Amino acid sequence: MGSSSNGERTAERSGSPLDLEYFDCRRAMIDDFVARHFTWPGTLRLHGAALGWDIIRAPVNVALSPLLVLTRFAAYLCRSAGWRGTADVLSRRRILLRTSVARRVEVLIVTDLLDLPLDEGAAARDPSALARAVLAAPQFRAMIRTRGSAAEAKALGQRIVGSLGEYAGARSAVAEMTTTLCVLVVGALAFQALTPGMISMAPGVADALARTNAIASFPLGQTLGGMWYGVFGVDASAWLVGTTVAGLVMIGSVFAAFAGVFADPLQSRLGIHRRRLGRLLDTLEEEFVGRGDKPFIAREHFFARLLDLWDALASAVRIFRN
């Protein structure tokens, strides 16, 4: 039975560019792709697309990230239970807003890494252009003809685009983690405290603001005010702490839109980009020549949520101690 299936697959692939080890050739191009686009100055050109609406989309994506994690976890449970249709629907659901940088990354993967023809302008105007480009690509034509119907071929295109979107969306989680690391450094230097996120940093910033305001308004002058409040501390009001939290979260979200400028070269150096792109190509190959049951999942979203949990616990411990 297995030999017959393998023989049929070999026959189906006859005459196709896939016979020339298409995906192996694409894997060999990963290092060059990473060097061109994820190191300086490539990443600077890439993040030029973030100037504009991405600054607004970034904080919205931060707020939507927990929902994305819940959706992916539900998809995993459904797939484990054998409900593949429901799992596919959940895993293809695009929760995060599609940023200009993410769209640019998707186009670069299709045109540069996969070497497929695609009009970048059309892809910017119409998200379905990516699926059409994949389905129309001569490299995949023989494989697509083996699909039972046009609906199956269309579903294949949607799964491919979903994998590309999941890969591009991983950048937002990496940007969040980069922001968290920067906050940790700032908190250690400025407040001598462990601040794994904006929420845990907010009380320290609010206390500093409250102390500055109290010194500025001290009736005997700022010099004596500094001495007075150096001995007798001043506590920030709940309103000030809440406002500081909101402000810091917004600042951090905007920083996250451009955090890839710093994160991309480091990930390139550590080989993270190479491994992530390798997993993406494994998923695409499985979709075309396998059973399509190896979806690409951006693990970075789960890591980012663990950092959020750490931030919340650190804040709770501080409140308990106070």
PEWOHU-V224394 format. One record per residue. N is the residue number from 1. RES is the residue in three letters. OMEGA is omega in degrees with one decimal (999 if undefined). Layout:
N_RES_OMEGA / N_RES_OMEGA
//
This chain:
1_MET_179.3 / 2_GLY_-179.2 / 3_SER_177.5 / 4_SER_180.0 / 5_SER_179.6 / 6_ASN_178.8 / 7_GLY_177.8 / 8_GLU_-179.1 / 9_ARG_177.9 / 10_THR_178.7 / 11_ALA_-179.6 / 12_GLU_-175.3 / 13_ARG_-178.2 / 14_SER_179.0 / 15_GLY_-179.4 / 16_SER_173.6 / 17_PRO_177.5 / 18_LEU_175.6 / 19_ASP_-179.8 / 20_LEU_177.4 / 21_GLU_-176.5 / 22_TYR_-175.6 / 23_PHE_174.7 / 24_ASP_176.5 / 25_CYS_179.5 / 26_ARG_177.6 / 27_ARG_179.0 / 28_ALA_-179.0 / 29_MET_-174.0 / 30_ILE_-176.7 / 31_ASP_178.3 / 32_ASP_179.2 / 33_PHE_179.3 / 34_VAL_-179.1 / 35_ALA_-178.1 / 36_ARG_-167.0 / 37_HIS_-175.2 / 38_PHE_169.8 / 39_THR_177.7 / 40_TRP_3.9 / 41_PRO_-176.9 / 42_GLY_-179.4 / 43_THR_175.6 / 44_LEU_176.7 / 45_ARG_-179.4 / 46_LEU_-176.1 / 47_HIS_170.4 / 48_GLY_177.8 / 49_ALA_-178.7 / 50_ALA_178.5 / 51_LEU_-176.7 / 52_GLY_-173.6 / 53_TRP_178.4 / 54_ASP_178.8 / 55_ILE_176.6 / 56_ILE_-177.6 / 57_ARG_-175.3 / 58_ALA_179.4 / 59_PRO_176.7 / 60_VAL_178.9 / 61_ASN_176.0 / 62_VAL_179.6 / 63_ALA_-178.0 / 64_LEU_-174.9 / 65_SER_177.4 / 66_PRO_177.6 / 67_LEU_177.2 / 68_LEU_-180.0 / 69_VAL_178.6 / 70_LEU_179.6 / 71_THR_-179.8 / 72_ARG_178.1 / 73_PHE_176.8 / 74_ALA_177.3 / 75_ALA_178.3 / 76_TYR_179.3 / 77_LEU_179.3 / 78_CYS_178.6 / 79_ARG_178.1 / 80_SER_179.7 / 81_ALA_179.4 / 82_GLY_178.7 / 83_TRP_-171.3 / 84_ARG_-179.8 / 85_GLY_178.4 / 86_THR_178.9 / 87_ALA_179.3 / 88_ASP_179.0 / 89_VAL_-179.3 / 90_LEU_-177.1 / 91_SER_179.1 / 92_ARG_-176.7 / 93_ARG_178.9 / 94_ARG_-178.2 / 95_ILE_-177.4 / 96_LEU_174.1 / 97_LEU_-178.0 / 98_ARG_-178.6 / 99_THR_178.5 / 100_SER_178.3 / 101_VAL_178.5 / 102_ALA_178.0 / 103_ARG_178.6 / 104_ARG_178.0 / 105_VAL_178.5 / 106_GLU_-179.4 / 107_VAL_179.8 / 108_LEU_178.4 / 109_ILE_-177.9 / 110_VAL_-172.8 / 111_THR_-173.7 / 112_ASP_-177.4 / 113_LEU_-179.7 / 114_LEU_177.8 / 115_ASP_177.5 / 116_LEU_177.5 / 117_PRO_179.3 / 118_LEU_175.3 / 119_ASP_-176.7 / 120_GLU_178.2 / 121_GLY_178.3 / 122_ALA_178.7 / 123_ALA_178.6 / 124_ALA_-177.9 / 125_ARG_-172.5 / 126_ASP_-179.6 / 127_PRO_-179.5 / 128_SER_179.1 / 129_ALA_178.2 / 130_LEU_-179.8 / 131_ALA_179.3 / 132_ARG_179.7 / 133_ALA_178.9 / 134_VAL_-177.5 / 135_LEU_-178.3 / 136_ALA_-175.4 / 137_ALA_178.6 / 138_PRO_179.6 / 139_GLN_-174.7 / 140_PHE_-171.9 / 141_ARG_-178.0 / 142_ALA_-179.9 / 143_MET_-177.7 / 144_ILE_179.1 / 145_ARG_-179.1 / 146_THR_179.3 / 147_ARG_-174.4 / 148_GLY_-176.5 / 149_SER_177.1 / 150_ALA_179.3 / 151_ALA_177.8 / 152_GLU_177.7 / 153_ALA_178.1 / 154_LYS_178.2 / 155_ALA_176.6 / 156_LEU_178.7 / 157_GLY_179.5 / 158_GLN_178.5 / 159_ARG_177.9 / 160_ILE_179.2 / 161_VAL_177.0 / 162_GLY_177.7 / 163_SER_177.3 / 164_LEU_178.5 / 165_GLY_177.6 / 166_GLU_178.4 / 167_TYR_-179.7 / 168_ALA_-180.0 / 169_GLY_178.2 / 170_ALA_-179.2 / 171_ARG_179.3 / 172_SER_177.9 / 173_ALA_177.2 / 174_VAL_178.0 / 175_ALA_176.7 / 176_GLU_-179.7 / 177_MET_175.7 / 178_THR_177.4 / 179_THR_179.5 / 180_THR_178.9 / 181_LEU_177.3 / 182_CYS_178.5 / 183_VAL_177.1 / 184_LEU_-179.8 / 185_VAL_-179.5 / 186_VAL_-180.0 / 187_GLY_179.4 / 188_ALA_-177.8 / 189_LEU_-173.3 / 190_ALA_-172.9 / 191_PHE_-177.3 / 192_GLN_-176.8 / 193_ALA_177.1 / 194_LEU_-177.0 / 195_THR_-177.6 / 196_PRO_179.4 / 197_GLY_-177.4 / 198_MET_-178.1 / 199_ILE_179.9 / 200_SER_177.5 / 201_MET_-172.7 / 202_ALA_-179.9 / 203_PRO_179.0 / 204_GLY_178.1 / 205_VAL_-179.7 / 206_ALA_177.7 / 207_ASP_178.6 / 208_ALA_177.8 / 209_LEU_180.0 / 210_ALA_179.5 / 211_ARG_178.9 / 212_THR_179.5 / 213_ASN_-179.5 / 214_ALA_178.5 / 215_ILE_-178.7 / 216_ALA_-177.8 / 217_SER_-179.0 / 218_PHE_-172.2 / 219_PRO_-177.8 / 220_LEU_177.9 / 221_GLY_-174.3 / 222_GLN_-179.8 / 223_THR_177.3 / 224_LEU_177.8 / 225_GLY_177.5 / 226_GLY_178.7 / 227_MET_-178.0 / 228_TRP_-176.0 / 229_TYR_169.4 / 230_GLY_178.1 / 231_VAL_-179.7 / 232_PHE_-177.0 / 233_GLY_177.1 / 234_VAL_-179.4 / 235_ASP_177.3 / 236_ALA_177.9 / 237_SER_178.1 / 238_ALA_179.1 / 239_TRP_-179.9 / 240_LEU_178.1 / 241_VAL_179.5 / 242_GLY_178.4 / 243_THR_178.8 / 244_THR_177.1 / 245_VAL_-178.9 / 246_ALA_-179.2 / 247_GLY_-179.5 / 248_LEU_178.0 / 249_VAL_178.2 / 250_MET_179.0 / 251_ILE_179.3 / 252_GLY_179.8 / 253_SER_177.7 / 254_VAL_176.5 / 255_PHE_-178.6 / 256_ALA_179.4 / 257_ALA_-177.5 / 258_PHE_-176.1 / 259_ALA_179.4 / 260_GLY_177.2 / 261_VAL_178.7 / 262_PHE_-174.9 / 263_ALA_-176.1 / 264_ASP_179.7 / 265_PRO_179.0 / 266_LEU_177.9 / 267_GLN_176.7 / 268_SER_-179.4 / 269_ARG_-177.7 / 270_LEU_179.9 / 271_GLY_-177.8 / 272_ILE_178.6 / 273_HIS_-178.5 / 274_ARG_-178.9 / 275_ARG_-179.6 / 276_ARG_177.0 / 277_LEU_175.9 / 278_GLY_176.8 / 279_ARG_178.7 / 280_LEU_179.0 / 281_LEU_175.2 / 282_ASP_179.8 / 283_THR_-179.7 / 284_LEU_178.8 / 285_GLU_179.1 / 286_GLU_178.6 / 287_GLU_-174.6 / 288_PHE_-172.7 / 289_VAL_180.0 / 290_GLY_-177.7 / 291_ARG_178.7 / 292_GLY_-177.4 / 293_ASP_-180.0 / 294_LYS_-174.7 / 295_PRO_176.3 / 296_PHE_179.9 / 297_ILE_179.1 / 298_ALA_-177.6 / 299_ARG_-176.3 / 300_GLU_178.6 / 301_HIS_179.9 / 302_PHE_177.6 / 303_PHE_179.8 / 304_ALA_179.4 / 305_ARG_174.6 / 306_LEU_176.2 / 307_LEU_175.8 / 308_ASP_179.4 / 309_LEU_176.7 / 310_TRP_178.5 / 311_ASP_-179.4 / 312_ALA_179.6 / 313_LEU_178.2 / 314_ALA_178.2 / 315_SER_179.9 / 316_ALA_178.5 / 317_VAL_179.8 / 318_ARG_179.3 / 319_ILE_-179.3 / 320_PHE_-179.7 / 321_ARG_179.6 / 322_ASN_999
//
